[in-house]
Amino acid sequence: MKPALRQVALRLLRSITLVVGVANLAFVLARTLPGDPVRMLVGPQASAADVATARAIYGLDQPLHIQCARFWQRLIHAPKSGAEHKSCSAVGPVHVDLGYSHRSRKGVAALVAAKAPLSAKLALAATLLQLVIGLGVGTFAAHRRGRFADQATIAATMLVVSAPTFVLGVGLQYVLAHRLGWLPLDGAAGDLRALALPALTLGLYGSALYARLAREELGRALDSDFARSARARGASRLRVLFVHAWRNALGSLTTLFVLEFGALVGGAIVTEKLFRWPGLGALTVDAVVNRDAPVLFGTVIVAAAAVAVASFVLDALQVALDPRLRK
């Protein structure tokens, strides 16, 4: 096997191991948290016999390792003729079965499949705002290094990064929704106007990280020997900034972009719950509150898979951007 293919195989194996490890940890935590999910399911007035019956139906009367083994056994399987697949969702030639929600009595795979596109839509909109605002501000600060505009930019980004996202979100709700009435107060409708406030909250918060990183990377590139050599050959400062410095800053910025996007696809828990955006983040919070272990487990698997895929894509992009890594 060629070295490049061997590295790809090893990184793919590492990504799969990450997802399996996170899923097993989430399974154990979901089963060991205080409270009885069966009692929450059947109600406080149910008899002991009803509780025992429900526990047997959902397999919660078995030891923890048997519950975990059964989950992995049915997670991805080939469809069988004559068998019931009420809790499954078809993904190509195989079925994915995450079990039933204790709360809604619906298949978890179907719940996750319905929420994932909404989280992906929010992640895409927020990431675009982060790139446009953050890279624009960071490039401007790098161009004006050491001047008042640069110092003001640093102070503004520090203020945004230091504030929790829910503080920023509440402030945007008050100004843009409550006082001015330009946007809906929350994103429960799931449409384009409802997307604006949660995307803007995540976009402004993430743009501060992009701006700081872009300023540092571009500033380091402008101080390097190759930048001084380009200036000595007659290249303008703007050409050195946008052609030479940007090319060298792409590696670090790509790392931030891919990992941030992967994390957002898995669900921005605080922001989605604050704005009632019906994505994976809000679904995760509801699952924790309701002690709905199958739903919690399903959202954790999706979030871990999103980060693992993002990490795998990042490895490929780093090799494409930096020829030295190909060796």
C-alpha positions as CSV (number, residue, x, y, z in Angstrom):
1,M,0.0,0.0,0.0
2,K,1.3,3.4,-0.9
3,P,2.2,5.8,2.0
4,A,-0.6,8.2,1.0
5,L,-3.3,5.5,0.9
6,R,-2.0,4.1,4.2
7,Q,-2.3,7.5,5.8
8,V,-5.9,7.9,4.5
9,A,-6.8,4.5,5.8
10,L,-5.3,5.2,9.2
11,R,-7.1,8.6,9.5
12,L,-10.4,6.9,8.4
13,L,-9.9,4.3,11.1
14,R,-9.2,7.0,13.6
15,S,-12.4,8.8,12.7
16,I,-14.5,5.7,13.1
17,T,-12.8,4.9,16.4
18,L,-13.6,8.4,17.6
19,V,-17.3,8.0,16.8
20,V,-17.5,4.6,18.4
21,G,-15.7,5.8,21.6
22,V,-17.9,8.9,22.0
23,A,-21.1,6.9,21.4
24,N,-20.1,4.3,24.0
25,L,-19.3,7.0,26.5
26,A,-22.7,8.8,25.8
27,F,-24.5,5.5,26.2
28,V,-23.0,4.8,29.6
29,L,-23.7,8.4,30.8
30,A,-27.3,8.4,29.5
31,R,-28.0,5.2,31.4
32,T,-26.3,6.2,34.6
33,L,-27.7,9.8,35.0
34,P,-30.0,10.3,38.1
35,G,-33.7,9.6,37.5
36,D,-35.7,6.8,36.0
37,P,-36.6,7.3,32.4
38,V,-39.2,4.5,32.6
39,R,-41.0,6.3,35.4
40,M,-41.0,9.5,33.4
41,L,-42.4,7.6,30.4
42,V,-45.3,5.8,32.2
43,G,-46.1,8.6,34.6
44,P,-45.8,8.9,38.4
45,Q,-49.2,7.2,39.0
46,A,-48.2,3.9,37.2
47,S,-48.1,0.7,39.2
48,A,-45.0,-1.3,39.8
49,A,-46.2,-3.9,37.3
50,D,-46.7,-1.3,34.6
51,V,-43.2,0.1,35.2
52,A,-41.7,-3.4,35.0
53,T,-43.5,-4.1,31.8
54,A,-42.3,-0.9,30.2
55,R,-38.8,-1.6,31.4
56,A,-38.9,-5.0,29.7
57,I,-40.4,-3.6,26.5
58,Y,-37.6,-1.1,26.1
59,G,-34.9,-3.6,27.2
60,L,-33.9,-1.5,30.3
61,D,-34.2,-4.5,32.5
62,Q,-31.0,-6.0,31.0
63,P,-27.4,-5.3,32.2
64,L,-25.7,-2.2,30.8
65,H,-23.3,-4.2,28.6
66,I,-26.1,-6.2,27.0
67,Q,-28.1,-3.0,26.3
68,C,-25.1,-1.5,24.6
69,A,-24.4,-4.7,22.6
70,R,-28.0,-4.9,21.4
71,F,-27.9,-1.2,20.3
72,W,-24.8,-1.7,18.2
73,Q,-26.2,-4.9,16.8
74,R,-29.3,-3.2,15.4
75,L,-27.7,0.2,14.6
76,I,-26.8,-0.6,11.0
77,H,-28.3,-3.7,9.4
78,A,-29.6,-5.0,6.2
79,P,-33.4,-5.0,5.7
80,K,-35.0,-8.3,6.2
81,S,-38.2,-9.3,4.4
82,G,-41.1,-9.8,6.7
83,A,-39.4,-8.0,9.6
84,E,-40.8,-4.8,11.1
85,H,-38.7,-1.7,10.8
86,K,-40.9,1.0,12.4
87,S,-37.9,2.6,14.2
88,C,-35.6,2.4,11.2
89,S,-34.6,4.8,8.5
90,A,-33.3,3.6,5.2
91,V,-29.9,5.0,4.2
92,G,-29.1,3.5,0.8
93,P,-29.1,-0.3,0.9
94,V,-29.0,-0.5,4.8
95,H,-31.3,0.5,7.6
96,V,-30.2,2.7,10.6
97,D,-32.1,1.9,13.8
98,L,-31.6,4.2,16.8
99,G,-34.5,2.8,18.7
100,Y,-37.7,4.5,20.0
101,S,-37.9,7.8,21.8
102,H,-39.2,7.3,25.3
103,R,-41.0,10.6,25.2
104,S,-42.6,10.8,21.7
105,R,-42.8,7.0,21.0
106,K,-41.3,7.8,17.5
107,G,-38.2,6.3,15.9
108,V,-35.1,8.2,16.9
109,A,-33.6,7.9,13.4
110,A,-36.6,9.7,11.9
111,L,-36.4,12.4,14.5
112,V,-32.7,13.0,13.9
113,A,-33.2,12.9,10.1
114,A,-35.8,15.6,10.4
115,K,-33.7,17.9,12.6
116,A,-30.3,17.4,11.0
117,P,-31.0,19.5,7.8
118,L,-32.2,22.4,9.9
119,S,-28.9,22.3,11.9
120,A,-27.0,22.1,8.7
121,K,-28.8,25.1,7.3
122,L,-28.0,27.1,10.4
123,A,-24.4,25.9,10.3
124,L,-24.0,27.0,6.7
125,A,-25.6,30.4,7.2
126,A,-23.5,31.1,10.3
127,T,-20.3,29.9,8.7
128,L,-20.8,32.2,5.7
129,L,-21.4,35.2,8.0
130,Q,-18.3,34.2,10.0
131,L,-16.1,34.1,6.9
132,V,-17.4,37.3,5.4
133,I,-17.3,39.4,8.6
134,G,-14.3,37.7,10.3
135,L,-11.9,37.5,7.4
136,G,-12.8,41.0,6.2
137,V,-12.2,42.5,9.7
138,G,-9.0,40.4,10.2
139,T,-7.6,41.4,6.8
140,F,-8.3,45.1,7.6
141,A,-6.7,44.8,11.0
142,A,-3.6,43.1,9.5
143,H,-3.3,45.9,6.9
144,R,-3.5,48.6,9.6
145,R,-1.3,46.9,12.1
146,G,-0.1,49.0,15.0
147,R,-2.6,51.8,14.3
148,F,-5.8,52.9,16.1
149,A,-8.0,50.8,13.8
150,D,-6.0,47.7,14.6
151,Q,-6.2,48.3,18.3
152,A,-10.0,49.0,18.1
153,T,-10.5,45.7,16.2
154,I,-8.6,43.7,18.8
155,A,-10.7,45.2,21.6
156,A,-13.9,44.6,19.8
157,T,-13.1,40.9,19.0
158,M,-12.0,40.4,22.6
159,L,-15.3,41.8,23.8
160,V,-17.3,39.5,21.5
161,V,-15.3,36.4,22.3
162,S,-15.5,37.0,26.0
163,A,-19.3,37.3,26.0
164,P,-21.3,34.0,26.1
165,T,-23.3,33.3,23.0
166,F,-26.6,33.6,24.9
167,V,-25.8,37.1,26.0
168,L,-25.1,38.1,22.4
169,G,-28.3,36.4,21.3
170,V,-30.5,38.1,23.9
171,G,-29.0,41.4,23.0
172,L,-29.8,40.8,19.3
173,Q,-33.3,39.7,20.2
174,Y,-33.9,42.8,22.2
175,V,-32.6,45.3,19.5
176,L,-33.6,43.6,16.2
177,A,-36.7,41.8,17.2
178,H,-38.2,43.6,20.2
179,R,-37.3,47.2,19.7
180,L,-37.0,47.5,15.9
181,G,-39.3,44.6,14.9
182,W,-37.2,43.7,11.9
183,L,-36.9,40.0,12.6
184,P,-38.9,37.3,14.4
185,L,-38.2,36.9,18.1
186,D,-37.3,33.2,17.7
187,G,-36.7,30.6,15.0
188,A,-39.5,28.2,15.7
189,A,-41.0,28.7,12.2
190,G,-37.8,27.3,10.7
191,D,-38.0,29.6,7.6
192,L,-35.5,32.1,6.2
193,R,-36.5,35.1,8.3
194,A,-36.5,32.9,11.5
195,L,-33.0,31.8,10.5
196,A,-31.5,35.3,10.6
197,L,-31.2,35.9,14.3
198,P,-29.6,32.5,15.3
199,A,-27.3,32.7,12.3
200,L,-26.3,36.2,13.1
201,T,-25.6,35.3,16.7
202,L,-23.3,32.4,15.8
203,G,-21.9,34.4,12.9
204,L,-20.8,37.4,15.0
205,Y,-19.4,35.1,17.8
206,G,-17.4,33.0,15.3
207,S,-16.3,36.0,13.2
208,A,-14.4,37.3,16.2
209,L,-12.3,34.1,16.2
210,Y,-11.7,34.3,12.5
211,A,-10.8,38.0,12.7
212,R,-8.2,37.3,15.5
213,L,-6.7,34.3,13.7
214,A,-6.6,36.0,10.4
215,R,-4.9,39.1,11.8
216,E,-2.2,37.0,13.6
217,E,-1.5,34.7,10.6
218,L,-1.5,37.5,8.1
219,G,0.7,39.7,10.4
220,R,3.2,36.8,10.8
221,A,3.2,36.3,7.0
222,L,3.8,40.1,6.3
223,D,6.8,40.0,8.7
224,S,8.4,37.0,7.0
225,D,11.4,37.0,4.7
226,F,9.4,36.1,1.6
227,A,7.1,39.2,2.1
228,R,10.1,41.5,2.5
229,S,11.6,40.0,-0.6
230,A,8.4,40.6,-2.6
231,R,8.3,44.2,-1.4
232,A,11.9,44.6,-2.5
233,R,11.0,43.4,-6.0
234,G,8.4,46.1,-6.3
235,A,5.2,44.4,-5.2
236,S,2.7,46.7,-3.5
237,R,1.7,46.1,0.1
238,L,-1.8,45.1,-0.9
239,R,-0.5,42.6,-3.4
240,V,1.8,41.1,-0.8
241,L,-1.1,41.0,1.6
242,F,-3.7,39.4,-0.7
243,V,-1.5,37.2,-2.8
244,H,1.5,36.1,-0.7
245,A,0.3,36.5,2.9
246,W,-3.1,35.0,2.3
247,R,-1.7,31.9,0.6
248,N,0.4,31.2,3.8
249,A,-2.5,31.8,6.1
250,L,-4.9,29.4,4.4
251,G,-3.8,26.4,6.4
252,S,-4.7,27.7,9.9
253,L,-7.9,29.3,8.6
254,T,-9.0,26.1,6.9
255,T,-8.5,24.2,10.1
256,L,-10.8,26.6,12.0
257,F,-13.4,26.6,9.2
258,V,-13.7,22.9,8.9
259,L,-13.8,22.1,12.6
260,E,-16.2,25.0,13.4
261,F,-18.6,23.9,10.6
262,G,-18.5,20.3,11.7
263,A,-19.3,21.3,15.3
264,L,-22.2,23.5,14.2
265,V,-23.7,20.8,12.0
266,G,-23.8,18.6,15.2
267,G,-26.0,21.3,16.8
268,A,-25.4,24.7,18.4
269,I,-27.1,23.7,21.7
270,V,-27.3,27.1,23.5
271,T,-28.2,29.1,20.4
272,E,-30.8,26.7,19.0
273,K,-32.5,26.5,22.4
274,L,-32.4,30.2,23.0
275,F,-34.1,31.0,19.6
276,R,-36.2,27.8,19.6
277,W,-34.6,26.8,16.3
278,P,-35.9,23.2,15.8
279,G,-32.5,21.6,15.1
280,L,-30.3,18.9,16.7
281,G,-29.1,21.2,19.5
282,A,-32.6,21.9,20.8
283,L,-33.5,18.2,20.4
284,T,-30.4,17.3,22.5
285,V,-31.5,19.7,25.3
286,D,-35.0,18.3,25.3
287,A,-33.6,14.7,25.5
288,V,-31.4,15.6,28.5
289,V,-34.3,17.3,30.3
290,N,-36.7,14.4,29.6
291,R,-34.1,11.7,30.3
292,D,-34.8,10.4,26.8
293,A,-31.7,8.2,26.4
294,P,-32.3,6.9,22.8
295,V,-32.7,10.5,21.5
296,L,-29.7,11.8,23.4
297,F,-27.6,8.9,22.1
298,G,-28.7,9.5,18.5
299,T,-27.9,13.2,18.6
300,V,-24.5,12.5,20.2
301,I,-23.7,10.0,17.4
302,V,-24.6,12.5,14.7
303,A,-22.5,15.2,16.4
304,A,-19.5,12.9,16.8
305,A,-19.8,11.8,13.2
306,A,-20.0,15.4,12.0
307,V,-16.8,16.3,13.8
308,A,-15.1,13.1,12.6
309,V,-16.0,13.7,9.0
310,A,-14.8,17.3,9.4
311,S,-11.5,16.2,10.8
312,F,-11.1,13.7,7.9
313,V,-11.8,16.3,5.3
314,L,-9.4,18.7,7.1
315,D,-6.6,16.2,6.8
316,A,-7.2,15.9,3.0
317,L,-7.4,19.7,2.6
318,Q,-4.2,20.3,4.6
319,V,-2.3,17.9,2.2
320,A,-3.8,19.6,-0.8
321,L,-2.8,23.1,0.5
322,D,0.6,22.2,1.8
323,P,2.8,20.2,-0.7
324,R,5.3,19.4,2.1
325,L,2.7,17.2,3.8
326,R,2.5,14.9,0.7
327,K,5.9,13.5,1.6
